[in-house]
Amino acid sequence: MKKQDLGGKVVEMEEPDLVTVVNEQVSGNSSEHIDVNVPKTNFCTKLKGLCFRNMNAVRRVSVEPALLVVMISMGLTGGVSMQFVQHRIFENFNISTSGGGGGCNVTANLTEAQKEAQLEFNGFNVISGFVGGIPALFVTLIVSAISDKVGRKLPLLLPIVGMLCGTSVFLLVSHLHLPLTVLLVSNIVFSFTGGYALFFSGCASYVADTTSKKDRTFVFALLFTLSLIGSGIAGIAAGYWIKASGFNPPFWLAFAMQLITVFYLLFWVPETVKSTEDVLTNKPKPSTASTLCQGLSGILNVAEKGRRIWLLLALSVQFLALAVFGAINSILTVRLLSLPFCWNSVLLGYFNATKPFINGLGLTLGTRFFTRCLKDYAVIQIGFLSTIAMLIVICISTETYGMFLVNVAGCFHALPPALIIARMSKLIEPSLQGALFSLTGTIESLANILGPFILGLVYQATLNTFSLAVFVVMIALTVVAMIIVGILMLIEGSPDGQKYQEFMSDSEQDDDMIKSTTSPNVGYDE
């Protein structure tokens, strides 16, 4: 007899029962015989069992530390690489990049060399963004969908391997003074490994596997909070570190953090997807293409259950929320560096550092307390109202202290994307969570590409006539998202809306199943 810890409950098990159960299943037909090979206990199995023995907290803390570390490393590499590219381009034109507040220079006072350098820098950023964004759309869609069959380790590890390759390329370019075009190789590699969208979808799928429905909303909000805090920590550290030691030390730290995360995910985080059916029946594993088609068709063929329109509307809300979210960050930075504010890099660094901390605090507290007395849709609407309030403050503020109120007014504007994803996760069956998050990850990548690009063109076109027009457009898009959320509320409140409550209901049986399938001693693939 062997005692096994299943989420805090000790259950006595007998290992030979696996063969007995299979023989009982086929006892009705004596001509059939299934050979079952019970895995032998080896050193790795004993080591993993020793690490996870009596550790009930593993179910509650698993991918969250990895997400925080990855966001810190991405914050370091992203911000530092842009400054490195600017430094190298301006150095080629014999232009000094020291000092701040250059954004307030009048265009007419710029030299021809400065104009050419700025154009080259902007062009490099545009090309880098598209090269690093488009392939990730398809990779995220494919890998997240097949993770329902092959496991969650693939979407978690693949992007970090891409980060390691990209960080290594940057270090080579910096130490060997290679051409900047080599940096595009790192963006291509990172994009073809899925990037942040794939990693976050892997984390979301893992959380959906290991949490009950009643806890899922808060845990998804926690993931978004860790993402924001990680980028904020990186924003504070990177600027001072570059000034003191140059560009290379932050990248060496990021390389070490990414390498540690790989080992953490490999040996510490248990797998949550294990296909025992194929082992018991000796069925051949389906191909990647068939697995992808099955996952996506399972998501798209929910019409018979009346959920296709609901899902499409929810994805539309996610796209609008993330598009506005990303565009605000990029356009507001340009506005703060220009007239009438003329902020320097230090003041802008403090603003960008406080923003994720305030948003993360509002997201965590808002999810924890608002959802206790309000429904999810009401909390989502509060988040959109906070976004509108933030955009209004941006439009009416002309002083520095007024712009710092932007973060206070928008403290809840990260609520909608977190809660709408949690709502979709509750509606989709556990076997299709990976396929769902392949769609949400693709929508996130698309929003991060199109949102800043299209709204940035609007800002550029109206800069000399009505520079606040882009923020008015953002308010209009937020209102559209609020109307769609209202439609979702009407759909669930209709006579046929009982089916949604049935799918989203959280029972004690579901919680027990989650606890048993996410035991620290279960789910390892040798």
VENWO-V340261 format. One record per residue. RES is the residue in one letter. OMEGA is omega as a letter, one per 40 degrees, with the letter a starting at -180 (NA if undefined). Layout:
res->[RES;RES]
omega->[OMEGA;OMEGA]
This chain:
res->[M;K;K;Q;D;L;G;G;K;V;V;E;M;E;E;P;D;L;V;T;V;V;N;E;Q;V;S;G;N;S;S;E;H;I;D;V;N;V;P;K;T;N;F;C;T;K;L;K;G;L;C;F;R;N;M;N;A;V;R;R;V;S;V;E;P;A;L;L;V;V;M;I;S;M;G;L;T;G;G;V;S;M;Q;F;V;Q;H;R;I;F;E;N;F;N;I;S;T;S;G;G;G;G;G;C;N;V;T;A;N;L;T;E;A;Q;K;E;A;Q;L;E;F;N;G;F;N;V;I;S;G;F;V;G;G;I;P;A;L;F;V;T;L;I;V;S;A;I;S;D;K;V;G;R;K;L;P;L;L;L;P;I;V;G;M;L;C;G;T;S;V;F;L;L;V;S;H;L;H;L;P;L;T;V;L;L;V;S;N;I;V;F;S;F;T;G;G;Y;A;L;F;F;S;G;C;A;S;Y;V;A;D;T;T;S;K;K;D;R;T;F;V;F;A;L;L;F;T;L;S;L;I;G;S;G;I;A;G;I;A;A;G;Y;W;I;K;A;S;G;F;N;P;P;F;W;L;A;F;A;M;Q;L;I;T;V;F;Y;L;L;F;W;V;P;E;T;V;K;S;T;E;D;V;L;T;N;K;P;K;P;S;T;A;S;T;L;C;Q;G;L;S;G;I;L;N;V;A;E;K;G;R;R;I;W;L;L;L;A;L;S;V;Q;F;L;A;L;A;V;F;G;A;I;N;S;I;L;T;V;R;L;L;S;L;P;F;C;W;N;S;V;L;L;G;Y;F;N;A;T;K;P;F;I;N;G;L;G;L;T;L;G;T;R;F;F;T;R;C;L;K;D;Y;A;V;I;Q;I;G;F;L;S;T;I;A;M;L;I;V;I;C;I;S;T;E;T;Y;G;M;F;L;V;N;V;A;G;C;F;H;A;L;P;P;A;L;I;I;A;R;M;S;K;L;I;E;P;S;L;Q;G;A;L;F;S;L;T;G;T;I;E;S;L;A;N;I;L;G;P;F;I;L;G;L;V;Y;Q;A;T;L;N;T;F;S;L;A;V;F;V;V;M;I;A;L;T;V;V;A;M;I;I;V;G;I;L;M;L;I;E;G;S;P;D;G;Q;K;Y;Q;E;F;M;S;D;S;E;Q;D;D;D;M;I;K;S;T;T;S;P;N;V;G;Y;D;E]
omega->[a;i;a;a;a;i;i;a;a;a;i;a;i;a;a;a;a;i;a;a;a;i;i;a;a;a;i;i;a;a;a;i;a;i;i;i;i;a;i;i;i;a;a;i;i;a;i;i;i;a;a;a;i;i;a;a;a;a;a;i;a;a;a;i;i;i;i;a;i;i;i;a;i;i;i;a;a;a;a;a;i;i;i;i;i;a;a;i;i;i;i;i;i;i;i;i;i;a;a;i;a;a;a;i;i;a;a;a;i;i;i;i;i;i;a;i;i;i;i;i;i;i;i;i;i;i;a;a;a;i;a;a;a;a;a;i;a;i;i;a;a;a;a;a;a;i;i;a;a;i;a;a;a;i;i;a;a;i;a;i;i;i;i;i;i;i;i;i;i;a;i;i;a;a;a;i;i;i;a;i;i;i;i;i;i;i;i;i;a;a;a;i;i;i;a;a;i;a;a;i;i;i;a;i;i;i;i;i;a;i;i;a;a;i;a;a;a;a;i;i;i;i;i;i;i;i;i;a;i;i;i;i;i;i;i;a;a;a;a;a;i;a;a;a;a;a;a;a;i;i;i;i;i;i;i;i;i;i;i;i;i;i;i;a;a;a;a;a;a;i;a;i;i;a;i;a;a;a;a;a;a;i;i;i;i;i;i;a;a;i;i;a;i;a;a;i;i;i;a;a;i;a;a;i;i;a;a;a;i;a;i;i;i;i;i;i;i;a;a;a;a;i;i;a;a;a;i;a;a;a;i;i;i;a;a;i;a;i;e;a;i;i;i;a;a;a;i;i;i;i;a;i;a;a;a;i;i;i;i;i;i;i;a;a;i;i;a;a;a;a;i;a;a;i;a;a;i;i;i;i;i;i;i;i;i;i;i;i;i;i;i;i;i;a;a;a;i;a;a;a;i;i;i;i;i;a;i;a;a;a;a;a;i;a;a;a;a;a;a;i;i;i;i;a;i;a;a;a;a;a;a;a;i;i;i;a;i;i;a;i;i;i;i;i;a;i;i;i;a;a;i;a;a;i;i;i;i;i;i;a;a;a;a;i;i;a;a;a;a;i;i;i;i;i;i;i;i;i;i;i;i;i;i;i;i;i;i;i;i;i;a;i;a;i;i;a;i;a;i;i;i;a;a;a;a;a;i;i;i;a;i;i;i;a;a;a;a;i;i;a;a;i;a;i;a;NA]
